[in-house]
Amino acid sequence: MGITTIHQTRFAASSTNISLQIDFGNGTVLNHQGLIGSNVLEITESVFSVGVSWHGNMAFVESIAGVANSQVESRWWQYWVNGELGPVAANAYQVDDGDSIVWLYTGSQAEELEGKGPDSTQLYEALILAGLGLGFLAILFVVRRRS
């Protein structure tokens, strides 16, 4: 007696006039307009080679156009649709007519925050203020103890 496997496939209508942008994070940005497809992965694969690992029925994008995720550099691909980070796997996000998809090859949070923290002048000023505050508290302590 053999085993029969039934694959359930959900067919989604194709959406039109989709724009796709791939930002490699190094100044190279590629744009495509007027694409047709039903989900983010399908549309991306219609223009670029995409490396995918499957986790159940969810696709995790490992590479786009030969640029692979890198644990060493803490860089990976993430997609955005109409300015919002994709909340599900790329194959599960169903697009609508006119949607805008952007793939970003992004770095670690520390890299993205680089240059946005306090500079050395601000740190120096904070140390001076802290020292003055401690000095003031020491004077109050001595005056109060003598009273």
N, C-alpha and C positions, 0 to 999 in steps of 0.2 A: 504494500500500500504506500503510495507516494504522498509527499507533503505538498500541499498547494498553498502558495503564498499569494495573497491578494494585495496589490498596491493601490492605495487610494490616492488619486491625483485630483487636485483642485485646479480647475481651469479658471483663470482670471482674464477678463477682457483686457486687451492691450490699450494702454493710454498713449496719447500722441503729444507731440510738441514738447518733449522732455529735453531739458538742457543738462549737460553733464560736464563737470569741471574736475580735473585731477590736479591737485597741488602737491608737488613732490617735496615741498619744504625747503627747497634750495634755490628758489627763484624761478623754477620751471613750472609753468601752469599751462595745461592743455584744455581747450574748450571745444565742446561739440554741441550742436543745436539740432532741434527737429527730430529727436530720436523717438523710437516707438518701442514699448515693452510693457510688461506687467509689474515687474518688481525691480528693486535697485540692482540686485546682482545680474539679472538678465540684461538690463540696459547697459551696465558696465561691461559685461562680457561681449556685447554687440560691437564694442569699439576697441577694447583692450584684451590682452591675455590676462586672465585672473587665476591665481593659485588659491585653491580653497581647501580647507579641511572641514570634514563633516562631523558634527556632533549630534547624533540622531538625525532629525530632518532639518537641522539648522546649520547654515553655512557660516564658517568663520573665514574671512578673507585674509590670506597669508601674504599675497603679493599682487601687485598691479603693474603691468607693463615691465615685468622683470625686477621691480623694486620690492624686496621682501621685508617683512617685519624683522626687527633686530632686537633681541633681548640685550645684547652687548651694548648697543647705543640707546636702549630704551625708546625705540621708535616703532610705531605701528600705524596701520591704516584705520581710519574711522570715517564714517559717512554722516553727512548732514542733508536733510531735505527741507527746503524752504527755510533755511536758517536754524533748524532745530536738529540736535544730535539724534541720530537714529536709535530708537529705543529697543529694536529687535534685530535679529540677524538680517543681513542684506537680502536674502532670498524670501524673507517673510514680510518685508515692507512693501506693501502694494502701493504703487504710485498712481497719481491722478493726472489728467490732462494738464499740461503746462507746468508741472513740478520742476524744481531746480535741485539737482543732486550735486553735492560737492564731496569729493574724497580728499581728506587731508592726511598726509604722512607726517604725523605729529610726534614730538619728542616728549620727554618726561615732564612732569609738572615743574620740577626745579628749573629745567631749561626754559620753559615758557615764562616763568616768573623772573628769570635772570634780568637784572637791570631795573626791576620794578620795586625793589626793596630800598631801604634807606641807604644813602651813600655815607662815606666816612665822615663827612662834615656833620651830618645829622647825628651820627653816633657819638661824635666828640661833644657836640652840644648837649646831648642827653646825659653823658657822663658828668659834664660840668654841673648841670642842673641837679643831678642826683647828689653830687658832692656838696653843693650848696645846701640842699635840703637836709642832708645828714649833719652838716655843720650847724645849721640852725637848730636842729633837734638837740644836738650836744649842748649848745649854749642854753637852751631852755632847761635841759636837765640839770646843768650846773647851777643856774639861777634858782631853780625851784628847790634844789637840795640845800642851798645856803639860806633859804627863807625859813 
